[in-house]
Amino acid sequence: MNDKNNEKLKNIKIKLIEKKKSIIAQLQKFAKKNKNIKDDYKTDFPNLGDHADENAVEVSDYASKLSVEHDLESELKNIEGALKKTSENTYGTCSVCGEKINPKRLEVMPEANLCIKCAEKKR
């Protein structure tokens, strides 16, 4: 690996770490880290009161937060995988087909672990 590639990889790691910190901060606003499962968070069910309209708001709020929690945890998992790949010198390689991931895709989404073709098949 040349110096230019080492510098790019270093910048990618920095981006990934910053993104990871941001996601964790977002999760911590409404969820607590699950002590039993690594990289898992648990959204607390809100308690706004005992009236029917308050209960409806609680359920709606909880469902919304669960969805966001799931998305953020999934993104966090992808970031962890990308960071692992940077240390294994396999970063930028599709996890399914083994082809190189387009660098422009990685610029936009540094945690991407699939090339465009495999990502579209997964949909």
C-alpha positions, 0 to 999 in steps of 0.5 A: 500500500502506498502513502496515498492509499494509507492516507485515504484509509486513515481519513475513512477510519476517521469518518467512520469513527465520527459517524459511529460517535454520532449514531451512539449519541443519537441512540442515547437520546432515547435508548439505553445500552443493552448490557447483555447484547453487544451493540444493542440498545433498548428503547424505554416505553414512555409513560405519559399517563393513564388516559386513553389519549396518553396511552395512544401517544405512548404507543405511537412514540414507542413504535416510532423510536423502535424503528429509529433504534433499529435503523441506527443499530443497523447502521452502527453494525455496518460501521463496525464491519467497515472499521474491522475491514480497514484493519484486515485490509479488505475495506472497499471489497463487497462482502457478497461477490468480493468485487471492489466497491465503487470509490464514489459509493464509499465516499458517500457511504463509507460503511457500505459493505456491498457493491451496487449490484449486490445491494440492489439484489438484496432489496 
